[in-house]
Amino acid sequence: MPVVVTTIAELRERIAAERRAALQDGPADAPVGRVVLVPTMGALHDGHLRLVSQARDLGGFVVVSVFVNPLQFGPAEDLDRYPRTLDHDVAALEGLADVVFAPSASEMYPNGEPATRITAGEAGTRFEGASRPGHFDGVLTVVAKLFNIVQPDVAVFGQKDAQQVHVIGRMVDDLDLPITIAVVETVREADGLALSSRNRYLEGDDRRAAVVLSQALAAGAAAAGDGVEAVLAAAWERIDDEPAVRLDYLVIVDPASFREVAPGYRGPALLLVAARVGSTRLIDNERLTIA
Ligand code: PAF
């Protein structure tokens, strides 16, 4: 089983000891003392386990953080309802992680709400940020703290949260953080639904309706050869067929800038969708090349 650590001081000690031991004992060609961080909010599913197994494949010492970060939840969001399943998470990480870092909120924020935050700027106000004001500032603040605490060489994130990956990449560039960001493909159920900790709220008809999101992305991708408007029309048509799905946004962005592309755009793109199914808000995305 991975060791569970709840304090920053103990985690730092363990990582320092690991780096010292790797320097002394590691094979000459090993990635000496490499530390790989997988930040999570727990309630681990196969999508998270894919991130951790890719972290494992990178070699080195794998730290998985499990922390439901209050800063990234709005007042009307599901912070209290967010699933907390630490025992299950630790068991699921057997053979994959070396350490699980599971701090309390008071360990991470001993002074209560932090006065100093990282801001995602304008990129954090679009799409997810428009629906969830302050969300990305909360994400970047906790990720920056985790980066400072763990000082990983590599940090692993999932492509499903594409905008999160974008703003974290910007933070690493803007602040010259010496960390490589590795991005892992979305893991899906057999019918295409992207795995998410929130899928557990989907029951009966809502679960059946939720598959429309990935179907819409596939329909959009199939139209990529016919331009931006054809992609959006094909995806929209599929969503419009399912009355249980209330669309929040369906957009095509340039992956480099995360800005919506103009109608004549050609090149690499990301088709993003967010929608409510019952009371559950879901997001998904697909990489395309628009011709
Ligand atoms: O993707 C998540 O689970 C969270 O946003 C993260 C990166 C762990 C920060 O709390």
Boltz pocket constraint, residues with backbone or C-beta under 6 A from the ligand:
constraints:
  - pocket:
      binder: B
      contacts: [[A, 39], [A, 40], [A, 41], [A, 65], [A, 67], [A, 69], [A, 72], [A, 138], [A, 139], [A, 142], [A, 143], [A, 161], [A, 164]]
      max_distance: 6.0
